[in-house]
């Protein structure tokens, strides 16, 4: 299975919001998701974008995404903060996550940040093993 990785666009946001909720449900925190589609549109595609994302598609269907923004360290400067990373359950283990992660790393290199930062829950062994 080959995924097409591309820059996310505003019309992708309804599916991106679904993926955010899928991840939150997996993390047993769905009730904490309060962001709206309107907020995502304004914050990502307004005059001063706060975030960016890429998506992975299979046969034209978005099946995963990498969501990131720039974090600033007063000691080290700019870092890419890898906020959310999710692949639909049915598509996991097929290389789509690896392709999204690798593209995110390349973006960090292209924009010349000083590194990437992300967090993973200590009980999320599949994610921990993926990052290792």
Secondary structure, 3 states (H helix, E strand, C coil): CCCEEEECCHHHHHHHHHHHHHHHHHCCCHHHCCCCHHHHHHHHHCCCCCCEEEEEEECCEEEEEEEEEEEEECCCEEEEEEEEEEECHHHCCCCHHHHHHHHHHHHHHHCCCCCEECCCCCCCHHHHHHHC
